[in-house]
Amino acid sequence: MRIYAFGVDIGGTTIKMGLFTTEGELLEDWEIPTRTENGGSHILSDIAEAVEQKLKEKDLSGLDIEGIGVGVPGPVGPDGTVFKCVNLGWDVFNVEQRLHSLTGFKCKAGNDANVAALGEMWQGGGKGHKDVVMVTLGTGVGGGIIIGGRILAGINGAAGEIGHIPMYDDDPETCGCGKRGCLEQYASANGIVKITKRYFDAHPDAVSTLKDIPALTSRIIFDEARKGDQTALEMVGQVGYLLGKALAGIACVVNPEVFVIGGGMSKAGDILIDSIRNEYRRFAFHASRETEFKLAELGNRAGIYGGVRMILE
């Protein structure tokens, strides 16, 4: 009986790995470096070697292993084909087939944000639900959509790219994706700093403690909002407005049971979640208005949990 599985989350700097039981218990997690030289050609062989080492260390047989699930920082199609990962140096190839040939194990691959959402659905903030939208608020805005307990990936693995929902068409600055006016340009940790600085440029006479802070961060803005700074509160309100409106649009398409909010900016807690929820309810279709909002629980381990969940589907 195969009672163990490996979850893998490939990042630009490190690869997170975990050995799990097939019941979802994390037995051990560790990291190895992500070697991106030579077009990332070492990455999958390094993963295969780390799996082999862990099997020897734990005195496990290949017959004990259900498989390996991998989150990849780029679009991944339903058959495991990755459609370029710029951060890894990868072009187009089938990750599942390549890793299977290196290990002999069943392998499943998905976009890292989608895989993290699957992990949160399985053992985190979305546990007990099968229709989940996860939103990660960090340097950018990421997302993952789970419908009926399965990742909604889209034909090229690009479903759930919440951060690139177009919000404005007249922004003079370009998003990292090459478009203008994407949600993450305003509603990410970098985004709220950007809109705050723009506000001060447009309102030089504004009175705010934020004006005296040279190295402004999203955390400082949320801290000052809690203290009652009116400009900070207005900026938090702007982020809540944009995210609430975007999620209301998503709910019209996929009608989730719960939105799970994660990423570093989610540590702002209720002041952010309440703002998003209030704006969401203002814009949402009546049948979706009471969708739950929960904080993510698995942190940077969500991807390895989701990797294992893919293998068990």
TILOPA-782444 format. One record per residue (C-alpha): residue in one letter; x negated, y negated, z. Coordinates in pm, whole numbers, plus 32768, in hexadecimal, padded with zeros to 4 digits. Example, Ala and Ser with C-alpha at 12.3 -4.5 7.8 and 13.67 -1.06 7.14 Angstrom:
   res     c1     c2     c3
     A   7B32   81C2   830C
     S   7AA9   806A   82CA
***
This chain:
   res     c1     c2     c3
     M   8000   8000   8000
     R   7F75   7EAC   7F9C
     I   7F92   7DD1   80D0
     Y   7E9D   7CB5   8089
     A   7E7E   7B9E   7F87
     F   7D98   7A7B   7F3E
     G   7E06   7912   7F11
     V   7D1C   7822   7E5C
     D   7D35   76A8   7E2F
     I   7C35   7618   7D3C
     G   7BD1   74B3   7D85
     G   7AD6   73D0   7CDE
     T   79DB   73F3   7DFA
     T   7A36   7532   7EB4
     I   7B04   766B   7E7B
     K   7BE2   76C9   7FA1
     M   7C1A   783D   7FCE
     G   7CF0   7908   80BC
     L   7D25   7A75   8111
     F   7E93   7AB9   8169
     T   7F76   7BD5   81BD
     T   8091   7BFC   80C7
     E   8178   7B90   81E2
     G   80E3   7A34   81CD
     E   7FF1   7A3C   82F3
     L   7EAB   7985   82B1
     L   7D93   7A5F   8338
     E   7C6C   7989   82D4
     D   7C23   785D   81F7
     W   7ADA   77D1   8178
     E   7A48   76F8   8065
     I   7945   771D   7F55
     P   78B1   7608   7E7B
     T   7953   75B8   7D2D
     R   783C   75D1   7C2D
     T   78B1   74FA   7B0C
     E   776B   7503   7A46
     N   7766   75AE   78F2
     G   78D5   7567   78BA
     G   793E   760B   79FF
     S   78D0   775D   797D
     H   7868   77D9   7AD7
     I   79AD   778E   7B8C
     L   7A6E   78CE   7B50
     S   793D   79AD   7B79
     D   78F3   78FF   7CC5
     I   7A59   7948   7D34
     A   7A35   7AB4   7CCB
     E   78EE   7AD0   7D8B
     A   7988   7A33   7EC3
     V   7AAA   7B2A   7EB3
     E   79BA   7C4F   7E92
     Q   78EC   7BD4   7FBA
     K   7A23   7BB2   8092
     L   7A93   7D12   803B
     K   7941   7D9A   80A9
     E   7940   7CC5   81E3
     K   7A9C   7D3F   8249
     D   7A5E   7EA4   81D2
     L   7B8A   7E92   80E8
     S   7BCA   7F58   7FAE
     G   7C4B   7ECA   7E6B
     L   7D7A   7FA8   7EA4
     D   7DD2   7ECB   7FCF
     I   7DED   7D8F   7EFB
     E   7F2C   7D1B   7E53
     G   7E7D   7C11   7D87
     I   7DEC   7AB2   7D6F
     G   7EBA   7975   7D47
     V   7E0A   7839   7CD0
     G   7E67   76C9   7CD2
     V   7DBD   7604   7BBA
     P   7D9C   7485   7BA9
     G   7E3A   7464   7A52
     P   7F61   74D9   797F
     V   7F8E   7653   7975
     G   8087   7701   7891
     P   816B   7821   78F8
     D   8074   7924   7870
     G   7F4E   789B   793B
     T   7EB5   77C8   7825
     V   7E14   7689   78A5
     F   7E38   755F   77BC
     K   7CF0   74B3   7815
     C   7C76   7451   7970
     V   7BA2   731A   7948
     N   7B23   7324   7AB0
     L   7AA7   7488   7A82
     G   7A24   7468   7921
     W   7B18   7570   78A6
     D   7BB0   7578   774B
     V   7CD6   7655   76E8
     F   7CC5   77C2   7759
     N   7D89   78C5   781D
     V   7D1F   78BA   798B
     E   7DE7   79EE   79EF
     Q   7D4C   7ACC   78E5
     R   7BEB   7A4F   7929
     L   7C02   7A7E   7AA2
     H   7CA5   7BD3   7A7A
     S   7B86   7C43   799C
     L   7A8F   7BD5   7AAA
     T   7B40   7C75   7BD3
     G   7C29   7D83   7B53
     F   7D41   7CF0   7C26
     K   7E90   7C66   7BBD
     C   7E65   7AED   7BA0
     K   7F5B   79CC   7B8B
     A   7F08   7860   7B4B
     G   7FCC   771C   7B62
     N   7F9E   75A6   7B7C
     D   7F16   7555   7CD5
     A   8030   7467   7D36
     N   8139   7562   7CCF
     V   8084   7678   7D89
     A   806E   759E   7EC2
     A   81E4   755E   7EA8
     L   821C   76D5   7E97
     G   814B   76FF   7FD2
     E   8216   75F8   808C
     M   8358   76A2   801E
     W   82D9   77F3   8098
     Q   8237   77A4   81E5
     G   8240   7629   8215
     G   832E   7501   8218
     G   8415   75A0   8119
     K   842D   76F3   81C4
     G   858C   7782   81B0
     H   85D7   76CE   8069
     K   85B9   7744   7F02
     D   85EA   75F9   7E4A
     V   84D9   750A   7EB5
     V   8433   73D4   7E28
     M   82E6   7381   7EC7
     V   8251   7226   7EAA
     T   80E5   71ED   7F06
     L   808C   7085   7F55
     G   7F16   704D   7F55
     T   7E26   6F9A   7E6D
     G   7F2B   6FE4   7D65
     V   8089   7077   7D6B
     G   80A6   71EA   7D22
     G   81C5   72DA   7D2A
     G   8243   7438   7D03
     I   839D   74C1   7CB9
     I   841B   7610   7D36
     I   8569   7692   7CB4
     G   85F9   77D9   7D2E
     G   84B3   781E   7DE4
     R   83E2   7801   7CA7
     I   8301   76F2   7C1C
     L   839C   761E   7B0C
     A   8267   75F0   7A35
     G   82E9   7585   78E0
     I   8261   75FC   7795
     N   8108   7561   77CA
     G   8103   7568   7945
     A   814A   73F3   795A
     A   8297   7403   7A17
     G   8288   7359   7B6A
     E   81A3   723D   7AFD
     I   826D   7154   7BD9
     G   815C   704E   7BEC
     H   8178   7008   7A7A
     I   82EA   6FBA   7A70
     P   82F6   6E67   79BF
     M   8377   6D52   7AA3
     Y   8310   6C13   79F0
     D   82AE   6BC8   788A
     D   81FB   6A7D   78B8
     D   80DC   6AD1   79A3
     P   7F96   6A3C   7922
     E   7ECA   6B54   79C0
     T   7EAB   6CB5   7939
     C   7EEE   6DEB   7A09
     G   7DE5   6EFB   7A17
     C   7EBC   6FC5   7927
     G   7EA0   6EB5   781F
     K   8005   6E33   783F
     R   807F   6CF8   78EC
     G   817A   6CD0   7A04
     C   8168   6E30   7A98
     L   81FA   6E6E   7BF1
     E   80A8   6EBB   7C8A
     Q   8027   6D63   7C29
     Y   8109   6CD4   7D3B
     A   8176   6DEA   7E28
     S   802A   6E92   7E79
     A   7F2E   6E33   7F85
     N   7E74   6D6A   7E7F
     G   7FBC   6CEA   7DF3
     I   803E   6C48   7F31
     V   7EF2   6B92   7F5A
     K   7F0A   6B1E   7DF2
     I   806C   6A94   7E11
     T   8011   69EB   7F5A
     K   7EEA   6935   7EBC
     R   7FC4   68D3   7D96
     Y   80C5   6849   7E8B
     F   7FC1   676B   7F2F
     D   7F45   66F3   7DDA
     A   80AB   668B   7D87
     H   80F4   6601   7EE5
     P   7FB3   6557   7F61
     D   8070   64AB   807C
     A   80F9   65F1   810A
     V   80B8   6620   827F
     S   803E   6780   82CC
     T   7F36   682D   839D
     L   7EE0   68F3   8264
     K   7E43   67C0   81C2
     D   7D28   67C4   82C1
     I   7CC0   692B   8279
     P   7BB0   6945   816D
     A   7BBA   6AC1   813B
     L   7D30   6AF9   812A
     T   7DB0   6C60   8137
     S   7F06   6D03   812F
     R   7EDB   6D6B   829B
     I   7EA4   6C03   8307
     I   7FD9   6B95   8247
     F   80B2   6C9B   82F4
     D   801B   6C47   8448
     E   8069   6AD6   841A
     A   81C7   6B27   83A0
     R   8207   6BDF   84E7
     K   8197   6AA7   85A2
     G   8299   69DC   84E3
     D   81C5   6928   83DD
     Q   82C8   68BA   82DE
     T   81EA   68D8   81AC
     A   817E   6A36   8213
     L   82E9   6A96   824A
     E   833F   6A0D   80F2
     M   822A   6ADA   8050
     V   829C   6C18   8101
     G   83F9   6BC6   8087
     Q   837A   6BA6   7F22
     V   82D8   6CFD   7F34
     G   8415   6D90   7FCB
     Y   84E4   6CEF   7EB8
     L   840E   6D7B   7D9F
     L   83F1   6EDA   7E31
     G   855E   6EE6   7E96
     K   85CF   6E7F   7D3A
     A   84E3   6F76   7C90
     L   8551   7097   7D6E
     A   86BF   7042   7D33
     G   867B   706E   7BC0
     I   85CD   71BA   7BFF
     A   86F5   722F   7CD1
     C   87DE   71ED   7BAB
     V   8717   72EF   7AE6
     V   86B6   73FF   7BE1
     N   8798   73BE   7D12
     P   86A8   743F   7E20
     E   8704   74A7   7F81
     V   85E0   73E7   8013
     F   84CF   72EF   7FBE
     V   8388   7344   806E
     I   82A4   7216   8092
     G   8130   7259   80BA
     G   7FDC   71C4   8073
     G   7F0E   70D5   8144
     M   8008   6FB7   812F
     S   8119   7092   81C4
     K   8065   706C   8312
     A   810E   6F18   8324
     G   8237   6FE4   839C
     D   8394   6F5E   83D8
     I   8359   6DFA   8362
     L   830F   6E81   8207
     I   8400   6FA9   8201
     D   8523   6ED5   827D
     S   84E0   6DD0   8171
     I   84D8   6ED8   805E
     R   860E   6F89   80E1
     N   86DA   6E49   80FF
     E   8689   6DDD   7F9C
     Y   86C1   6F3C   7F1A
     R   8820   6F43   7FAA
     R   8868   6DF3   7F0B
     F   8810   6E74   7DAF
     A   8868   6FE7   7DC3
     F   8991   7086   7D15
     H   8A9A   70C5   7E1E
     A   8A78   7241   7E18
     S   8901   7226   7E61
     R   890B   7109   7F5B
     E   88D3   71DC   8093
     T   879E   7296   801A
     E   86B3   72D2   813F
     F   855E   722D   8163
     K   844C   72E5   8221
     L   82DB   72B6   825B
     A   81E8   73B6   81CE
     E   814F   749D   82D4
     L   8031   755E   8234
     G   7F46   7441   81E2
     N   7E26   749F   80FB
     R   7E77   7611   8128
     A   7FBD   75F6   8065
     G   7F10   7659   7F21
     I   7E82   77A0   7FA4
     Y   7FD3   77FD   803B
     G   807A   77B3   7EED
     G   7F79   7880   7E33
     V   7FD4   79B3   7EFD
     R   8148   796F   7ED2
     M   8119   7971   7D56
     I   8082   7ACC   7D69
     L   81AA   7B4F   7E30
     E   82B2   7AD5   7D3B
***
